[in-house]
Amino acid sequence: MRETLLLCPRKPLIVAPRGFFAPNNKKLTDKAINCKFEAMREGDCLDDALRKEILREDLKRRHKGKKIIPARYRMKFPEIAEREYVRLANEYMAIEKDVLLKYIPELKRILDEGTQYNTDSRKDNEKKRKTARFSGIDNTIVRLGILFDSMQKELDSAFGLYDLKRRVNDIANLDHKLTVAEWKKAVSRTLGIDILSDYYSGDFYREMLAKWVSANVDLIKTVSKESLRSLKEKVYSDYMNGRSTTDIVKKLQRQYGMDKRRARLIARDQTAKLNADITQSQQRDAGVSQYKWSTSLDGRVRKSHRALGGKIFNWDEPPETDGGRRCHPGEDYQCRCCAIPIFDLDRLDLPV
Ligand SMILES: [Zn+2]
């Protein structure tokens, strides 16, 4: 029988997973053998569906008839990808800082000249400055506007030299590679089979990554654009409210620090989201409909997620988390939880 199979002209039996066929073929169950017979009788070769059917039967036999098998491995968070993204966010924001520092002396000059009451000493109160600035406000606002426009232009050209898209693309590929590697580990340690990682580089995942890359390029650009805009607004309103130049510059630097932190949070959040999306697609695609919620192993797990830890959920029905929001592990802001797959051998569909 085996010889017949191997003679099949279109697709010989070369696709069996490692350790699946014993040399004497004794490992095959009756049902699997019947499947093969039927396929041959109809003049087919071992197609995908049949191969998977044989795999399922073999796994059930190996797991002594058990059909529902939770993964024995907790997939690790793609920390290297996260670090790379945080590094990128820092670098990108550093470009903004350089431009900012370059323009601060000019900014101080405009603010100082903007008031006839030209002083910045502590004993001059805000009210005095506010009144004194009235006559010069129009001119100062125009000058500030021009200053911020030049900053924006300089920032745009500096960002233009920075290969943002390629860098974000590298991070997406790294995140993807790490997530696939962890998935392979979960499958091999639980079911004892090796899956083909090439499968996860197909069109579906390529598109998913491309979408993430373009959304993230936009996101990073927006953060820096918004940052400059909010700096400008802060300077305007502080100036009108009679704040001293020293105060205004200090607040400007504090705001920049906040924007930088925000960029880093986005980096962490987005890496986790991509990881969560890939994980969900991999599991659903493999016929996994349920997972066990596993909380992050660090001490920063939020209360609502701790309550979900260890419970089983359906990929079609995300559980409720904070504020009635429904989501899967890794989808909530800054969430490091993980979805441990529960394999259902009757529905298993893996690229082997
Ligand atoms: Zn969580």
Residues whose N, C-alpha, C, O or C-beta is under 5 A from the ligand:
A	BS01	ZN	H305 C335 R336 C337
